[in-house]
Amino acid sequence: MVRLPLTPADIARGQRLGDLLRRARGDRSMLRVALDAGVSPETLRKIETGRVATPAFPTIAALADVLGLSLDAVWAEITDTSATERAC
């Protein structure tokens, strides 16, 4: 299966996801959150820094659960392009 290249919109959405997770994590350690979610700290670090723009759904769901975020809220925030449009 060939993976299509990421679009600029995909990359921006991944950056918004990383920002959201980092803010939700607050002062909790990356290690603790990652282990509680069942993902590697490296995976969480890559998502938070935008290096993984399209993480797997189970990864997002597990992180959202540990961080107390609803998936609806996550989707609403990462698809909200008004902040990006205002910056342009």
C-alpha distances in whole Angstrom, upper triangle without the diagonal:
4,6,10,13,15,18,22,22,19,21,24,23,22,25,27,25,26,30,30,29,32,34,34,34,37,39,37,36,32,32,34,32,29,30,31,28,26,24,25,27,25,22,25,26,23,23,26,26,23,21,19,19,16,17,16,18,20,21,22,24,26,27,28,30,32,33,34,32,31,28,29,31,28,26,29,30,26,26,30,30,34,34,32,34,37,36,36
4,6,9,12,15,19,19,17,18,22,21,20,23,25,24,25,28,29,28,30,33,33,33,37,39,37,35,32,32,34,32,29,31,32,29,27,25,25,27,24,22,24,25,22,22,25,25,21,19,17,17,15,16,16,19,21,21,22,25,26,27,28,31,32,33,34,32,31,28,29,31,27,26,29,29,25,25,28,28,32,32,29,31,35,34,33
4,6,9,12,15,16,13,15,18,17,16,19,22,20,21,25,25,25,27,30,30,30,33,35,34,32,29,30,31,29,26,28,29,26,25,22,23,24,22,19,21,22,19,18,22,21,18,16,14,13,11,13,13,16,19,19,19,22,24,24,25,28,29,29,31,29,28,25,26,27,24,22,25,25,22,21,25,24,28,28,26,28,31,30,29
4,6,9,13,13,11,13,16,16,15,18,20,20,21,24,25,25,27,29,30,31,33,36,35,33,30,31,33,30,28,30,31,28,27,24,25,26,24,21,23,23,19,19,22,21,17,16,14,13,12,14,15,17,20,20,20,23,25,25,26,29,30,30,32,29,28,25,26,27,24,22,24,24,20,20,23,22,26,26,23,25,28,27,26
4,6,10,11,9,10,14,14,14,16,19,18,19,22,23,24,25,28,29,29,32,34,33,32,28,30,32,29,27,30,31,28,27,24,25,25,22,20,22,22,18,17,20,19,15,14,13,11,11,14,16,18,21,21,20,24,25,25,26,29,30,30,31,29,28,25,26,26,23,21,24,23,19,19,22,21,24,24,21,23,26,25,24
4,7,8,6,7,10,11,10,13,15,15,16,19,20,21,22,24,25,26,28,31,30,29,26,28,30,27,25,28,29,26,26,23,23,23,21,18,19,19,16,15,17,16,12,12,10,8,9,12,14,17,20,19,18,21,23,22,23,26,27,27,28,26,25,22,23,23,20,18,20,19,16,15,18,17,21,20,18,19,23,21,21
4,5,5,6,9,10,11,13,14,15,17,19,20,21,23,25,26,27,29,32,32,31,28,30,32,29,27,30,31,28,28,26,26,26,24,21,22,21,18,17,18,17,13,14,13,10,11,15,17,19,22,21,20,23,25,24,24,28,29,28,29,26,26,23,23,23,20,18,19,18,15,14,16,14,18,18,15,16,20,19,18
4,5,5,6,9,10,11,12,14,15,17,18,20,21,23,24,26,27,30,30,30,27,30,31,28,27,31,31,28,29,26,26,26,24,21,21,21,18,16,17,16,12,13,13,10,12,16,19,20,23,22,20,23,26,24,24,28,29,27,29,25,25,23,23,22,19,18,18,17,14,13,15,12,15,15,12,13,17,15,14
4,5,5,6,9,10,10,12,14,15,16,18,20,21,22,24,26,29,29,29,26,29,30,27,26,30,30,27,28,25,26,26,24,21,21,21,18,16,17,16,12,14,14,10,11,15,17,18,21,20,18,21,24,22,22,25,27,25,26,23,22,20,19,19,16,14,15,14,10,9,11,9,13,13,10,12,15,15,14
4,6,5,6,9,10,10,12,14,15,17,18,20,21,22,25,28,27,27,24,26,28,24,23,26,27,23,24,22,23,22,21,18,18,18,15,13,15,14,10,11,10,7,7,11,13,15,18,17,15,18,21,19,19,23,24,23,24,21,21,18,18,18,15,13,15,14,10,10,13,12,15,15,13,15,18,17,17
4,5,5,6,9,10,11,12,14,15,17,18,20,21,23,26,26,25,22,24,26,23,22,25,26,23,24,21,21,21,19,16,16,16,13,11,12,11,7,9,9,5,8,11,15,16,19,17,16,19,21,19,20,23,24,22,24,21,22,19,20,19,16,15,16,14,11,12,14,12,16,15,12,15,17,16,16
4,5,5,6,9,10,11,12,14,15,17,18,20,21,24,25,25,22,25,26,23,23,26,27,24,25,23,23,22,20,18,17,17,14,12,12,11,8,11,11,8,10,13,17,17,20,19,16,19,22,19,19,23,24,22,23,20,21,18,18,17,14,13,14,12,9,9,10,9,12,11,8,11,14,12,13
4,5,5,6,9,10,10,12,14,15,16,18,20,23,23,24,21,24,25,21,21,24,24,21,23,20,21,21,20,17,16,16,14,11,12,12,9,12,11,7,8,11,14,14,17,16,13,16,18,16,16,20,21,19,20,17,17,15,15,14,11,10,11,9,5,7,9,9,12,11,10,13,15,15,16
4,5,5,6,9,10,11,12,14,15,16,19,21,21,21,18,20,22,19,18,21,22,19,20,17,18,17,16,13,12,13,10,7,9,9,6,8,7,4,6,8,12,13,15,13,11,15,16,14,15,18,19,17,19,16,17,15,16,15,11,11,13,11,8,10,12,12,15,14,13,16,18,17,18
4,5,5,6,9,10,11,12,14,15,17,20,20,20,17,20,22,19,18,22,22,20,22,19,19,17,16,14,13,12,10,8,7,7,5,8,9,7,10,11,15,16,18,16,14,17,18,16,16,19,20,18,20,17,18,17,18,16,13,13,14,11,8,11,12,12,14,12,11,15,16,14,16
4,5,5,6,9,10,11,12,14,16,19,19,20,18,21,22,18,19,22,22,20,22,20,20,19,18,16,14,14,13,10,9,10,8,12,12,9,11,13,16,16,18,16,13,16,17,15,14,18,18,16,17,14,16,14,15,12,10,10,11,8,5,8,9,10,12,10,10,13,14,14,16
4,5,5,6,9,10,10,12,14,18,17,18,15,18,19,15,15,19,19,16,18,16,17,16,16,13,11,12,11,8,7,9,8,11,10,8,9,10,12,12,14,12,9,12,14,11,11,14,15,13,15,12,13,11,13,11,7,9,10,8,6,9,11,12,15,13,13,17,18,17,19
4,5,5,6,9,10,10,12,15,15,15,12,16,17,14,13,17,18,15,17,15,15,14,13,11,9,9,8,5,4,6,6,9,9,8,10,10,14,14,16,13,10,14,14,11,12,15,15,13,15,13,15,14,16,14,11,12,14,11,9,13,14,15,17,15,15,18,19,18,20
4,6,5,6,9,10,11,14,15,15,13,17,18,15,16,19,19,17,20,18,18,16,16,15,12,11,12,9,6,8,8,12,12,12,14,14,17,17,19,16,13,16,17,13,13,16,16,13,15,13,16,15,16,14,11,13,14,10,9,13,13,14,15,13,13,17,17,16,18
4,5,5,6,9,10,14,14,15,14,17,17,14,15,18,18,16,19,17,18,17,17,15,12,13,13,10,8,11,11,14,14,13,14,14,16,16,17,14,11,13,14,11,10,13,13,10,12,10,12,12,13,10,8,10,11,8,8,12,12,14,15,13,14,18,18,17,20
4,5,5,6,9,12,11,12,10,13,14,10,11,15,14,12,15,14,15,13,14,12,9,10,11,8,6,10,11,14,13,13,14,12,15,14,15,12,9,12,12,8,8,11,10,8,10,9,12,12,14,12,9,12,13,11,11,14,15,17,19,17,18,21,22,21,24
4,5,5,6,9,10,10,9,13,13,10,12,15,15,14,17,15,15,13,14,13,9,9,11,9,6,9,11,14,14,14,16,15,18,18,18,15,13,15,15,11,11,14,13,10,13,12,15,16,18,15,12,15,16,13,13,17,17,19,20,17,18,22,22,21,23
4,5,5,9,10,12,12,15,15,12,15,18,17,16,19,18,19,16,17,17,13,13,15,13,10,12,14,17,17,17,18,18,20,20,20,17,15,16,16,13,12,15,13,10,12,11,14,15,17,13,12,15,15,12,13,17,16,18,19,16,18,21,21,20,23
4,5,9,9,11,11,14,13,10,13,16,14,14,17,16,18,16,18,16,13,14,16,13,11,14,15,18,18,18,18,17,19,18,18,15,13,14,13,10,9,11,10,6,8,8,11,13,15,12,11,14,15,12,13,17,17,19,20,18,20,23,23,23,26
4,6,6,8,8,11,10,7,10,13,12,12,15,14,15,13,15,14,11,12,14,13,10,13,15,18,17,18,19,17,19,18,18,15,13,14,13,9,10,12,9,6,10,10,14,15,18,15,13,17,18,15,16,20,20,22,23,21,22,26,26,25,28
4,6,8,9,13,12,10,13,16,15,15,19,18,18,15,18,17,14,14,17,15,12,15,17,20,20,21,22,21,23,22,22,19,17,18,17,13,13,15,12,9,12,13,17,18,20,17,16,19,20,17,18,22,21,23,24,21,23,26,26,24,28
4,6,9,11,11,10,13,15,15,16,19,18,18,15,18,18,15,15,18,17,14,16,19,21,22,23,25,23,25,25,24,21,19,20,19,15,16,17,14,12,14,16,20,21,23,21,19,23,24,21,22,25,25,27,28,25,26,30,29,27,31
4,6,8,7,7,10,12,11,13,16,15,15,13,16,16,13,13,17,16,14,16,19,21,21,22,23,21,23,22,21,18,17,18,16,13,14,14,11,10,13,15,18,20,23,20,19,22,23,21,22,25,26,28,29,26,27,31,31,29,33
4,5,5,6,9,10,11,12,14,14,13,10,13,14,11,11,15,15,13,15,18,19,19,21,23,20,22,22,21,17,17,19,16,13,15,16,12,12,15,17,20,22,24,22,20,24,25,23,23,26,27,29,30,28,28,32,32,30,33
4,6,5,6,8,10,11,12,11,10,6,9,10,7,7,11,11,10,12,15,16,16,18,19,17,18,19,18,14,15,16,14,11,14,15,12,11,15,16,19,20,23,21,19,22,24,21,20,24,25,27,29,26,26,30,31,29,31
4,6,5,6,8,10,10,9,8,5,9,10,9,9,13,13,13,15,18,18,18,20,21,18,19,20,18,15,16,17,14,12,15,16,12,13,17,18,21,22,25,24,21,24,26,24,23,27,28,30,32,30,30,34,34,33,35
4,6,5,6,9,10,10,10,8,12,13,11,12,16,15,15,17,20,20,20,22,22,19,20,20,18,15,16,16,13,11,14,14,10,11,14,16,20,21,24,22,20,24,26,24,24,27,29,31,32,30,31,35,35,34,36
4,6,5,6,9,9,9,8,12,11,8,11,14,13,12,15,17,18,17,19,19,16,17,17,15,12,12,13,10,7,10,10,7,8,11,13,16,17,20,19,17,20,22,20,20,24,25,27,29,27,28,31,32,31,33
4,5,5,6,5,6,5,9,8,6,9,12,11,11,14,16,16,15,17,17,14,14,15,13,10,11,12,9,7,11,11,9,10,14,15,17,17,21,20,17,20,23,21,20,24,25,27,30,28,28,32,33,31,34
4,5,5,6,7,7,11,11,10,12,15,15,15,18,20,19,18,20,20,17,17,17,14,12,14,14,10,10,13,13,10,12,15,17,19,20,23,22,20,23,26,24,24,27,29,31,33,31,32,35,36,35,37
4,6,8,10,10,14,13,11,14,17,16,16,19,21,21,20,21,21,17,17,16,14,12,13,12,9,8,11,10,7,10,12,14,17,17,21,20,19,21,24,23,23,26,28,30,32,31,31,35,36,35,37
4,6,9,10,13,11,10,13,15,13,14,18,18,19,17,18,17,14,13,13,10,8,9,9,5,5,9,8,6,9,11,13,14,14,18,18,16,18,21,20,20,23,25,28,30,29,29,32,34,33,35
4,7,9,12,10,10,14,15,14,16,19,19,19,17,19,18,14,13,13,10,8,11,11,7,8,12,11,10,13,15,16,18,17,21,21,19,21,24,23,22,25,28,30,33,31,31,35,36,35,37
4,7,8,7,7,10,11,11,13,15,16,15,13,16,15,11,11,12,10,7,10,11,8,8,12,13,11,13,16,17,18,17,21,21,18,20,23,22,21,24,26,28,31,29,29,33,34,33,35
4,5,5,7,9,10,11,13,14,16,14,13,16,16,13,13,15,13,10,13,15,12,11,15,16,14,15,19,19,21,20,24,24,20,22,26,24,22,25,28,29,32,30,30,33,35,33,35
4,5,5,6,9,10,10,12,14,13,13,16,17,14,15,17,16,12,14,16,13,11,15,16,14,15,18,19,21,21,24,23,20,22,25,23,22,25,27,28,31,28,28,32,33,31,33
4,5,5,6,9,10,11,12,11,11,14,15,13,15,17,16,13,14,17,15,13,17,19,17,17,21,21,23,22,25,24,21,23,26,23,21,25,27,27,30,28,27,31,32,30,32
4,5,5,6,9,10,11,9,8,11,12,9,11,13,13,9,11,14,12,11,14,16,15,16,19,18,20,19,22,21,18,20,23,21,18,22,24,25,28,26,25,29,30,29,30
4,5,5,6,9,10,10,9,11,12,10,12,13,13,9,10,13,11,9,12,14,12,12,16,15,18,17,20,19,16,18,20,18,16,20,22,23,26,24,23,27,28,27,29
4,5,5,6,9,8,9,12,14,12,15,17,16,13,13,16,15,12,15,17,15,15,18,18,21,20,23,21,18,20,22,19,18,21,23,23,26,23,23,26,27,25,27
4,6,5,6,5,6,9,11,9,13,15,16,12,13,16,16,13,16,19,17,17,20,19,21,20,22,21,17,19,21,19,16,19,21,22,25,22,21,25,26,24,26
4,5,5,6,5,7,8,7,11,12,13,10,9,13,13,11,13,16,15,14,17,16,18,16,19,17,14,15,18,15,13,16,18,19,22,20,19,23,24,22,24
4,6,8,8,9,11,11,14,15,16,12,11,15,14,11,13,16,15,13,16,15,18,17,19,17,14,16,17,15,13,16,18,18,21,18,18,22,22,21,23
4,6,8,9,12,12,16,18,19,15,14,18,18,15,16,20,19,17,20,19,21,20,22,20,16,18,20,17,14,17,19,19,21,18,17,21,22,20,21
4,5,5,9,10,14,16,17,14,13,17,18,15,16,20,19,18,21,19,20,19,20,19,15,16,18,15,12,15,17,16,19,17,15,19,20,18,20
4,6,9,10,13,16,18,15,14,18,19,16,18,22,21,20,23,21,23,21,23,22,18,19,21,19,15,18,20,20,22,21,19,22,24,22,22
4,6,6,10,12,14,11,11,15,16,14,16,19,19,19,21,19,21,18,20,20,16,16,19,17,14,16,19,19,22,21,19,22,25,23,24
4,6,10,12,14,12,11,15,16,15,16,19,20,19,21,19,19,17,18,18,14,14,16,15,11,13,16,16,19,18,16,19,22,20,21
4,7,9,12,10,9,13,15,14,15,18,19,19,20,18,18,15,17,17,13,13,16,15,11,13,16,17,20,20,18,21,24,23,23
4,6,8,7,7,10,11,11,12,15,16,16,18,16,17,14,16,17,13,13,17,16,13,15,18,19,23,22,21,24,26,25,26
4,6,5,7,9,10,11,12,14,16,17,18,16,16,13,16,17,14,14,17,17,15,16,20,21,25,24,24,26,29,28,29
4,5,5,6,9,10,10,12,14,15,16,14,13,10,13,14,12,11,15,16,14,15,19,21,24,24,24,26,28,28,30
4,6,5,6,9,10,10,12,14,15,14,13,11,14,16,13,14,18,18,17,18,22,24,27,27,27,29,31,31,33
4,5,5,6,9,10,11,12,14,13,14,12,15,16,13,14,17,17,15,18,21,23,26,25,25,28,30,29,31
4,6,5,6,9,10,10,12,10,10,8,12,12,9,10,14,13,12,14,17,20,22,22,22,25,27,26,28
4,6,5,6,9,10,10,9,9,7,11,12,9,11,14,15,14,16,19,22,24,24,24,27,29,29,31
4,5,5,6,9,10,10,11,10,14,14,12,14,17,17,17,19,22,24,27,26,27,30,31,31,33
4,5,5,6,8,8,10,10,13,13,11,13,16,15,15,18,20,22,25,23,24,27,28,28,30
4,6,5,6,5,6,7,10,9,8,11,13,13,13,16,17,20,22,22,23,26,27,27,29
4,5,5,6,7,8,12,12,11,14,16,16,16,19,21,24,26,25,26,29,30,30,33
4,6,8,10,12,15,14,13,16,18,17,18,21,23,25,27,26,27,30,31,31,33
4,6,9,11,14,12,11,15,16,15,16,19,20,23,24,23,24,27,28,28,31
4,7,10,12,10,11,14,15,15,16,19,20,23,24,23,25,28,28,29,31
4,6,8,7,7,10,11,11,13,15,16,19,21,20,22,25,25,26,28
4,5,5,6,9,10,11,12,14,16,19,21,20,22,25,26,26,29
4,5,5,6,8,10,11,12,14,17,19,20,21,23,25,26,28
4,5,5,6,9,10,11,12,16,17,18,20,22,23,24,26
4,5,5,6,9,10,11,14,15,16,18,20,21,22,24
4,6,5,6,9,10,13,15,15,16,19,20,21,23
4,5,5,6,8,12,14,15,15,17,19,20,22
4,6,5,6,10,11,12,14,16,17,18,20
4,6,5,9,10,10,12,14,15,16,18
4,6,8,10,10,11,13,15,15,17
4,6,9,10,10,12,14,15,16
4,6,7,8,9,11,13,14
4,5,5,6,9,10,11
4,5,5,6,9,10
4,5,5,6,9
4,5,5,7
4,5,5
4,6
4
